[in-house]
Amino acid sequence: MPVRWIDIDDSRVRRAAVIKARGGVSYADAFAAAAASVLDWPVLTGDPEFRVAEEAGVKVRWLGQGD
């Protein structure tokens, strides 16, 4: 899967702040979750920190659980 760089705009910063404020997620993970959310993409992860993002409405596809 290729890597795609995206610009960080105000909507992504605000979304990351909302996710980070919920606690339990790193700054970098909050931005990854925010970008995925704004772009309507799922986060592909096995990291349990992303449960916070999932609870905030971010689509998460859990790896290592039958995938």
C-alpha positions in Angstrom: 0.0 0.0 0.0 1.6 3.3 -1.0 2.0 6.2 1.4 0.2 9.4 0.6 1.1 12.7 2.2 -1.8 15.0 3.1 -1.9 18.6 4.1 -2.8 19.4 7.7 -5.6 22.0 7.6 -7.8 23.5 10.3 -10.5 20.7 10.1 -7.8 18.0 10.7 -6.2 20.0 13.6 -9.6 20.5 15.2 -10.5 16.8 14.8 -7.2 15.7 16.2 -7.7 18.0 19.2 -11.1 16.4 19.9 -9.6 12.9 19.8 -6.6 13.8 21.9 -8.7 15.5 24.5 -10.5 12.3 25.1 -7.3 10.9 26.6 -5.4 7.7 26.1 -4.1 8.4 22.6 -0.7 9.9 21.5 -0.4 13.2 19.7 0.7 11.4 16.5 -2.1 8.8 16.7 -4.6 11.6 17.2 -3.5 13.2 13.9 -3.6 9.8 12.1 -7.1 9.2 13.4 -8.2 12.7 12.5 -6.9 12.5 9.0 -8.6 9.1 8.5 -11.8 10.5 9.9 -11.9 13.7 7.7 -11.0 11.6 4.6 -13.5 8.9 5.5 -10.9 6.2 5.5 -10.5 3.5 8.2 -7.4 3.3 10.4 -5.7 -0.1 10.0 -4.2 -0.9 13.4 -3.7 -3.4 16.1 -2.9 -0.7 18.7 -5.5 -0.6 21.5 -5.0 3.2 21.9 -7.2 3.6 18.9 -10.2 2.4 20.9 -10.5 6.1 22.0 -10.6 7.2 18.4 -13.1 4.5 17.5 -15.3 5.8 20.4 -15.0 9.3 18.9 -16.5 8.0 15.6 -13.3 7.1 13.7 -13.6 4.0 11.5 -11.0 1.4 12.8 -10.2 -1.9 11.1 -8.5 -4.1 13.7 -5.6 -6.1 12.5 -4.6 -9.3 14.1 -8.2 -10.3 14.8 -8.9 -12.8 12.1 -7.5 -10.6 9.2 
